[in-house]
């Protein structure tokens, strides 16, 4: 993931915790911590691919906006 961040000249990384599939989310927390230790801006958001009713769009949009503001991608 570090090479993707560098090679693609990213501003930050958003990781999805999929509550509907524990296998897909198994290492997300470890990946997040590893990226943060290297100084990469990271945010996580939760959802459930098996049940979209569990996705809180309003809260997620607010968190994404806050993250993008914090890394200077958008200004309020």
VOPARO-471459 format. One record per residue: residue in one letter; x, y, z of N, C-alpha, C, O, CB in turn. Coordinates in Angstrom, 1 decimal, decimal comma, padded with zeros to 4 digits. Glycine has a CB too. Example, Ala and Ser with C-alpha at 12.3 -4.5 7.8 and 13.67 -1.06 7.14 Angstrom:
BEGIN
NODE:a:013,2:-005,7:007,8:012,3:-004,5:007,8:013,2:-003,3:007,8:014,2:-003,3:008,5:011,3:-004,5:009,0
NODE:s:012,8:-002,2:007,1:013,7:-001,1:007,1:012,9:000,0:007,9:013,4:001,1:008,0:014,1:-000,6:005,7
This chain:
BEGIN
NODE:x:000,8:-001,2:000,0:000,0:000,0:000,0:000,9:001,3:000,0:000,5:002,3:-000,6:-000,9:000,0:001,2
NODE:x:002,0:001,2:000,7:002,9:002,4:000,7:003,4:002,7:-000,7:003,5:003,9:-001,1:004,1:002,1:001,6
NODE:x:003,7:001,7:-001,5:004,2:002,0:-002,9:003,1:002,6:-003,7:003,3:003,4:-004,6:004,7:000,7:-003,6
NODE:x:001,8:002,2:-003,5:000,7:002,8:-004,3:000,6:004,2:-003,9:000,4:005,1:-004,7:-000,6:002,0:-004,0
NODE:x:000,7:004,5:-002,6:000,6:005,9:-002,1:001,6:006,8:-002,8:001,3:007,8:-003,3:000,7:005,9:-000,6
NODE:x:002,8:006,3:-002,8:003,9:007,1:-003,4:003,8:007,1:-004,9:003,9:008,2:-005,5:005,3:006,5:-003,1
NODE:x:003,6:006,0:-005,6:003,6:005,9:-007,0:002,4:006,7:-007,7:002,5:007,3:-008,7:003,5:004,5:-007,5
NODE:x:001,3:006,7:-007,0:000,1:007,4:-007,5:000,0:008,8:-007,0:-001,0:009,5:-007,3:-001,1:006,6:-007,2
NODE:x:001,0:009,2:-006,2:001,0:010,6:-005,6:-000,3:010,9:-004,9:-000,9:012,0:-005,2:001,3:011,6:-006,7
NODE:x:-000,8:010,0:-004,0:-002,0:010,2:-003,3:-001,9:011,3:-002,2:-000,8:011,5:-001,7:-002,5:008,9:-002,7
NODE:x:-003,0:011,9:-001,8:-003,1:012,8:-000,7:-003,5:012,1:000,6:-003,2:012,6:001,7:-004,1:013,9:-001,0
NODE:x:-004,2:011,0:000,5:-004,6:010,3:001,7:-005,2:008,9:001,3:-005,3:008,6:000,1:-005,7:011,1:002,4
NODE:x:-005,6:008,1:002,3:-006,1:006,8:002,0:-007,4:006,6:002,8:-007,4:006,9:004,0:-005,0:005,7:002,4
NODE:x:-008,4:006,1:002,2:-009,7:005,7:002,9:-009,8:004,2:002,8:-009,8:003,6:001,8:-010,9:006,5:002,2
NODE:x:-010,0:003,6:004,0:-010,2:002,2:004,1:-011,6:001,9:004,6:-012,1:002,5:005,5:-009,1:001,6:005,1
NODE:x:-012,2:000,8:004,0:-013,5:000,4:004,3:-013,5:-000,8:005,2:-012,9:-001,8:004,9:-014,3:000,1:003,0
NODE:x:-014,2:-000,7:006,4:-014,5:-001,8:007,3:-015,8:-002,4:006,8:-016,8:-001,8:007,0:-014,5:-001,4:008,8
NODE:x:-015,8:-003,6:006,3:-017,0:-004,2:005,8:-017,5:-005,1:006,9:-017,0:-006,2:007,1:-016,7:-005,1:004,5
NODE:x:-018,6:-004,6:007,6:-019,2:-005,4:008,7:-019,9:-006,7:008,2:-020,1:-007,6:009,0:-020,1:-004,6:009,5
NODE:x:-020,1:-006,7:006,9:-020,8:-007,9:006,4:-019,9:-009,1:006,0:-020,4:-010,2:005,7:-021,6:-007,5:005,2
NODE:x:-018,6:-008,8:006,0:-017,6:-009,8:005,7:-016,4:-009,6:006,5:-015,5:-008,9:006,2:-017,3:-009,8:004,2
NODE:x:-016,3:-010,4:007,6:-015,2:-010,2:008,5:-013,8:-010,5:007,8:-012,8:-009,9:008,2:-015,3:-011,1:009,8
NODE:x:-013,9:-011,5:006,9:-012,7:-011,9:006,2:-012,0:-010,7:005,4:-010,8:-010,6:005,4:-012,9:-013,0:005,3
NODE:x:-012,9:-009,9:004,8:-012,4:-008,7:004,1:-011,8:-007,6:005,0:-011,0:-006,8:004,5:-013,5:-008,2:003,2
NODE:x:-012,3:-007,6:006,2:-011,9:-006,5:007,1:-010,9:-007,0:008,1:-010,5:-006,2:009,0:-013,1:-006,0:007,8
NODE:x:-010,4:-008,2:008,0:-009,6:-008,8:009,0:-008,3:-008,0:009,3:-008,0:-007,8:010,5:-009,2:-010,2:008,6
NODE:x:-007,7:-007,5:008,4:-006,4:-006,7:008,6:-006,5:-005,2:008,4:-005,5:-004,6:008,4:-005,4:-007,3:007,7
NODE:x:-007,7:-004,7:008,3:-007,8:-003,3:008,0:-007,2:-002,4:009,1:-006,6:-001,5:008,9:-009,3:-002,9:007,8
NODE:x:-007,5:-002,8:010,4:-006,9:-002,1:011,5:-005,4:-002,1:011,5:-004,8:-001,0:011,8:-007,5:-002,6:012,8
NODE:x:-004,8:-003,2:011,2:-003,4:-003,3:011,2:-002,8:-002,5:010,0:-001,8:-001,8:010,2:-002,9:-004,8:011,1
NODE:x:-003,4:-002,6:008,9:-003,0:-001,8:007,7:-003,1:-000,3:008,0:-002,1:000,4:007,7:-003,8:-002,1:006,5
NODE:x:-004,2:000,1:008,7:-004,3:001,5:009,0:-003,2:002,0:010,0:-002,6:003,0:009,7:-005,7:001,7:009,7
NODE:x:-002,9:001,2:011,0:-001,9:001,6:011,9:-000,5:001,6:011,3:000,3:002,6:011,5:-001,8:000,6:013,1
NODE:x:-000,2:000,7:010,4:001,0:000,7:009,7:001,2:001,9:008,8:002,3:002,5:008,7:001,2:-000,6:008,9
NODE:x:000,1:002,2:008,1:000,2:003,4:007,2:000,4:004,7:008,0:001,1:005,6:007,7:-001,1:003,5:006,4
NODE:x:-000,4:004,8:009,1:-000,3:006,0:010,0:001,1:006,1:010,6:001,7:007,2:010,7:-001,3:005,9:011,1
NODE:x:001,8:005,0:011,0:003,1:005,0:011,5:004,1:005,5:010,5:005,1:006,1:010,8:003,5:003,6:011,9
NODE:x:003,8:005,3:009,2:004,7:005,8:008,1:004,3:007,3:007,8:005,0:007,9:006,9:004,6:005,0:006,9
NODE:x:003,3:007,8:008,4:003,0:009,2:008,2:001,9:009,5:007,1:001,7:010,7:006,8:004,2:010,0:007,9
NODE:x:001,3:008,5:006,7:000,2:008,6:005,6:-001,1:009,0:006,3:-001,5:008,4:007,3:000,1:007,4:004,8
NODE:x:-001,8:010,0:005,7:-003,1:010,3:006,3:-004,1:009,2:005,9:-004,3:008,8:004,7:-003,6:011,7:005,7
NODE:x:-004,8:008,7:006,9:-005,7:007,5:006,7:-007,0:007,8:007,4:-007,0:008,3:008,6:-005,1:006,2:007,2
NODE:x:-008,1:007,4:006,8:-009,4:007,4:007,5:-010,1:006,1:007,2:-009,8:005,5:006,2:-010,3:008,7:007,0
NODE:x:-011,0:005,7:008,1:-011,7:004,5:007,9:-013,2:004,8:007,9:-013,7:005,8:008,5:-011,4:003,4:008,9
NODE:x:-014,0:004,0:007,2:-015,4:004,1:007,3:-016,0:002,7:007,3:-015,5:001,8:006,8:-016,0:005,0:006,1
NODE:x:-017,2:002,6:007,9:-017,9:001,3:008,0:-019,1:001,2:007,1:-019,7:002,2:006,7:-018,3:001,1:009,4
NODE:x:-019,3:000,0:006,7:-020,4:-000,3:005,8:-020,7:-001,8:005,9:-019,9:-002,6:006,5:-020,3:000,2:004,4
NODE:x:-021,7:-002,3:005,2:-022,0:-003,7:005,1:-022,5:-004,0:003,7:-023,6:-003,7:003,3:-023,0:-004,1:006,2
NODE:x:-021,6:-004,6:002,9:-022,0:-004,9:001,5:-023,1:-005,9:001,5:-023,8:-005,9:000,4:-020,8:-005,5:000,8
NODE:x:-023,4:-006,7:002,5:-024,5:-007,6:002,5:-025,8:-007,0:002,9:-026,9:-007,5:002,7:-024,2:-008,8:003,5
NODE:x:-025,7:-005,8:003,6:-026,9:-005,1:004,1:-026,7:-003,6:004,0:-026,3:-003,0:005,0:-027,3:-005,6:005,5
NODE:x:-027,1:-003,0:002,9:-026,9:-001,5:002,7:-027,6:-000,7:003,8:-027,3:000,5:003,9:-027,2:-001,1:001,4
NODE:x:-028,6:-001,3:004,5:-029,3:-000,5:005,5:-028,4:-000,1:006,6:-028,7:000,9:007,4:-030,5:-001,3:006,0
NODE:x:-027,3:-000,8:006,8:-026,4:-000,5:007,9:-025,4:000,7:007,6:-024,7:001,1:008,4:-025,6:-001,7:008,2
NODE:x:-025,5:001,2:006,3:-024,6:002,3:005,9:-025,2:003,6:006,3:-026,3:003,9:005,9:-024,3:002,2:004,4
NODE:x:-024,5:004,4:007,0:-024,9:005,7:007,4:-024,3:006,8:006,5:-023,2:007,3:006,7:-024,6:006,0:008,9
NODE:x:-025,0:007,1:005,4:-024,5:007,9:004,4:-024,2:009,3:004,9:-023,1:009,9:004,6:-025,5:008,0:003,2
NODE:x:-025,1:009,9:005,7:-024,9:011,2:006,2:-023,6:011,3:007,1:-022,8:012,2:006,9:-026,1:011,7:007,1
NODE:x:-023,4:010,4:008,0:-022,3:010,4:008,8:-021,0:010,1:008,0:-020,0:010,8:008,3:-022,4:009,3:009,9
NODE:x:-021,1:009,2:007,1:-019,9:008,9:006,3:-019,5:010,1:005,4:-018,3:010,4:005,3:-020,2:007,7:005,4
NODE:x:-020,4:010,8:004,8:-020,1:011,9:004,0:-019,5:013,0:004,9:-018,5:013,7:004,4:-021,4:012,5:003,3
NODE:x:-020,0:013,2:006,1:-019,4:014,2:007,0:-017,9:013,8:007,3:-017,1:014,7:007,4:-020,2:014,4:008,2
NODE:x:-017,7:012,6:007,6:-016,3:012,1:007,9:-015,4:012,3:006,8:-014,3:012,7:006,9:-016,4:010,7:008,4
NODE:x:-015,9:011,9:005,6:-015,0:012,1:004,4:-014,7:013,6:004,1:-013,6:013,9:003,9:-015,7:011,5:003,1
NODE:x:-015,7:014,4:004,2:-015,5:015,9:004,1:-014,5:016,4:005,1:-013,6:017,1:004,7:-016,8:016,7:004,2
NODE:x:-014,6:016,0:006,3:-013,6:016,4:007,4:-012,2:015,9:007,0:-011,3:016,6:007,2:-014,1:015,9:008,7
NODE:x:-012,1:014,6:006,6:-010,8:014,1:006,2:-010,2:014,8:005,1:-009,0:015,2:005,1:-011,0:012,6:005,9
NODE:x:-011,0:015,1:004,0:-010,5:015,8:002,9:-010,1:017,2:003,2:-009,1:017,7:002,7:-011,6:015,9:001,8
NODE:x:-010,8:017,9:004,1:-010,4:019,2:004,6:-009,1:019,1:005,4:-008,2:020,0:005,2:-011,5:019,8:005,5
NODE:x:-008,9:018,1:006,2:-007,7:017,9:007,0:-006,5:017,7:006,2:-005,4:018,1:006,6:-007,9:016,8:008,0
NODE:x:-006,6:017,1:005,0:-005,4:016,9:004,2:-005,3:017,9:003,0:-004,5:017,8:002,2:-005,5:015,5:003,6
NODE:x:-006,2:019,0:003,1:-006,1:020,1:002,2:-006,6:019,8:000,8:-006,3:020,6:-000,2:-004,7:020,5:002,1
NODE:x:-007,4:018,8:000,6:-008,0:018,5:-000,7:-009,1:019,4:-001,0:-009,3:019,9:-002,2:-008,4:017,1:-000,8
NODE:x:-010,0:019,7:000,0:-011,1:020,7:-000,2:-011,0:021,7:000,9:-010,4:021,5:002,0:-012,4:019,9:-000,2
NODE:x:-011,6:022,8:000,7:-011,6:023,9:001,7:-013,1:024,2:002,0:-014,0:024,1:001,1:-010,9:025,2:001,2
NODE:x:-013,4:024,5:003,2:-014,8:024,8:003,6:-015,0:026,3:003,5:-016,1:026,7:003,8:-015,0:024,3:005,0
